[in-house]
Amino acid sequence: MKTKIVYLVSLLCALTFATSAFADSEDGFYEKDHIRGFISFGADYRGMFDGFNDYVNTIARINPGHMVKDSSGKAERYSGTLKYAPFDDWYVGLHLNIGAQYKQFLTWFNINLTPTQISERPAETYNVTGESSGNSEKMPLFDVKWFSYGVDWMFAWKLFGEHTFINLIPAVGFGFNLMNFHMASNFAIGENSNYVDLRDRYYSTMDMSFNTELELRLEFDPIAIGIYGGYRHVDYSDLEVEGKLVEHGPFDTDNNGDTWFVGLRVTWIFMSDWQRKQADKL
């Protein structure tokens, strides 16, 4: 947790520095009337590394049982078998990029979203049995779901020049990501004498991310079409629910959420103030 706090403070410091640097434009740091804003939309195929896929399937489909109280108020653990389909090791990522270009340098915020992945419930309820009494109870079942979203601050360079028709653009960035899980039922998490019950809701954890990519772009100014691919690392924290950590199997520390990806991006590049002035002279 301390690592993540330091990381977020560093990110805020970097943003403050960048803002201050651009504020010095009147002193000649750059020609601000040559800056071009842009916006792009992208979608990609994302392959999960084994550790990430195991993490999602283990945490989202966890089944620690239930604590059921009898008429005297004594709690007993009940358990049963669940049959949910595992999540695939790939998914579609959606992206909105908002940024600016100055000559060959580009920087933008990559707002990314993983649409909700669903493993449907096999029935409305399932049978559980008391470990001591052998009594039977019915417990509700929900669809098991997960999705994520986040923002990366990206930096890139056009290798073949500012206005070339074909360009190769390497980029690197960092940011944060939120992972959200909806479990299968109202499970009890914790020791028998000190537990909490999960509710019918999403539980989230925030994580830091590191992103690298390479784009092959065709530019038909002001529109550009690019094919890109790369690698994204997310350092997933232990999931906390109702004030307790979900500790299960090997996932008792920070977890690897790495993906590789390949996708398509369409970009609209706005005119700079300098270009508008030149157009007005014609």
N, C-alpha and C positions, 0 to 999 in steps of 0.2 A: 504494500500500500504506500509506503514511504517513497518507493521508486516512482510510482505513478504520480504522486504529488509533486516531486521534483521535476518530473517530465512536463506536467501541465504548467508549472511555473516557468520552465524554460521556454515552452511554446509561447506563453504570454509575453515574455521578455523579447523573443524574436519578433513577434508581431509589433511590439512597441518600437523596436529598433528600425524595422522596415518602414513603419509609418513616419518616423523621424527622418529617415534618410530621404524618402520621397518628398518630405516637406521642405528639404533644402534645394528643391529644383530651381528656385529663383536665383540661387547662387551658382548655377551652372552644373549641377550634378547630372542633369540630363535635359533634353529638350522636350518638355512635357507636351508640346503641341504635336509631337510625332507619335505619341502613345495611341495604340488602337485597342479598344476593348473588344472582347469576344465572348460568345456564349456557345456551348456545344452540348449535344445530347449523344449518349452512347449506351450501348448494350454489349455485354460480353458473356462468353461461356467461361465459367470458373470451375476448375478442378481442385478438389480438396485433397490435401496431403493426408496420408493415413491417420496421423495423430489427430488431425482436426475432425475427420469423419468419425473416428472412434469416440472423441470427446462429445460430439453432438449426439450420437446415438446412445452413449452411456448416460449422459446427463438428462437429455430430454425424455428418454424412455426408462428412467430410474423407477424402481418399484421397491421401496423400503417397507411397505406395509402400512397398517393403520393402527391407531390406538383407540380402542372402544371401551367406554366406561359402562360398568354394570349398574344396577339399581342402587348399590351401596357407594358408588363413586369410585370404585377401584378400576384402574385402567389395565387392559390386557391387549397385547399386540396380536392383530389379525393379519393374515397374509393370503395371497391368492396369485394365480398365474395370469399374466397379460399377454395378448398376442397382437402386437403392433408391427406393421411393416417397417423395416429400417429405412432411414433416410439415404438417398443416393449420395454418391461422392462427388457430385457436380450440381451446379445451380446457375441460374441466370442473374447477372448483376446489372443494375440500371444506374446511370450516372448523369448528373448535371454538372457541367463545368462553367464557372464564371471567372473570367480573368482579364489580363491585359498583356499586350505584346509591345515591346520596345525594341525596334530593329530585329535582331535575331533572338533576343531573350524573351521568354514567356514565363508568366507565373499565373497560377489560378487556384481556386478552391474547388476540389473534386468532392461533390456531395453524392455519396453512394448509398444505394439501397438494395438489400436482398429481399425480394418479395417473400411473403410468408410461405414456408415449407410445411406441409401438413401430412401427418400420418393419421388417417381417420380411425375413429374408435370402432371396435368390432361390435359393440352393443352399447345400450344405454347404462347398463349396470354389469357388475361381475361379482361372483361369489368369493367371499373370504372366510377363513376358518381361524378360530382362536387357537393360539399355540398351546395354551394350557387347558382350556375348557373343552375345546373341540366344537364349540358352538359355531353356527354358520350365520353370516350376515351378508346383505347386499350393499355394495358401495357404488356410487356413481362413476361413470367414465366420461372423459372429455377427449376431444381430438388433441393429439400431441402436436405442438407447433413450435417453430422457431423462425425468427427473422433477425436481421441486423441492419444498422445504418450508421453512417459516420461521415466525417469530413477529413480530407487530406489537403495540406497546403503543398502544391507542386511547383517545381522549378524546372525549366527546360531550355534547350538551345537548338535553333534551326541550323543543322550542320551545313546545308548547301546554300545558305544565304537567306535574305529576308523575303524576296519576292519570287523565288524559283517555283516553277510549276510542280516539280517533284522534289520532296524534301524528306529528310530523315531526322526525327526529333527524339532524342533521348531525354528522359525526365526522371526526377527523383523527388520524393516528398515524404512528409510525416504528418500525423494527426491523431485522431482518436476514433474509436468505434464502440457502438453499443450492441450487445448480444442479448436477445430476449427469448425466454423459454416459457412455454405453457405445458405443464405436466399432465399426466393421464388422469389423476384423481386427487382426492384430498389426503395425500399421504402424510404420515407423521415423520418429521425429521428430528433426530436427536436421540438422547438416551431415554429409556422408558420412564425415568423419573423426572426428566427435563426435556420435553419435546415441544414442537410447534406443528400445527397442521397447515398444510398448503391450502391455498384458496384457489377458486376458479378465476385465475388472472395470470398475466405475464409477470415474470421475474427477470430482472435485468442486471447486467454487469457492464461497466465501462472499461475500455482497454485502449492502450496505445497502439498505433499502427505505423508501419514503414512501407512505402510503396515505390516500386521502380517500374518503368515501362519504356517501350520503344515504339514510336509511331511512324508508319510510312504514309505520307500525306500527299494527296493531289489537291492543288489549290487553284480554284476557279474564282479568284477574288470577286466578290466578298465571301463566297462559299468554299469550304474545304471539306474533303472526304478523306478519312484516314482509317487504315487498318492498324491496330495496335495489339501488343502483347506484353506480358511482364509477370511480375511476382509481387505478392503482397503478404506481409507478415503482420499478424496481430497477436499480442501477448495476452491471452485471455486469463482473467483472474478467477479465483474460486467464486462460484455463484452463491450469493447470500439470499436466503429466503426467511422472512419473518424474524430477522435478527440472528439467524443461524447459518453456518456454512454448509453447503451440500458437499460432503466429503464422501467420495465413492471410488473404490478401486484405485487406479493409479493417479486419479485427478485430484490430489490433495494440495497441489501447488499451482503456480501459474502454468497455463497450458498453451500449446502451440496451435495457432489458428491460420496456418499458411495455406495460400492458394496460388496457383498459376492461372493465367487467363489470356484469352485472345478475343478481340471484339472489333466492332465497327463504330466509328464516331463521325458525326456531321457537325461542322462548326460554321457559325456565321461571324465574320470579322467586320466590326464597325469601322467606318472611316475615321481617321484622325482629324484633329482640328486643322492641321496643315493641309491635308487633302481637301477638306471642305473649302478652305480659302483658295486653293488652286482651282477648284471647280467653279467657284464664284467668279473667278477672273475670266473664265472662258465665255 
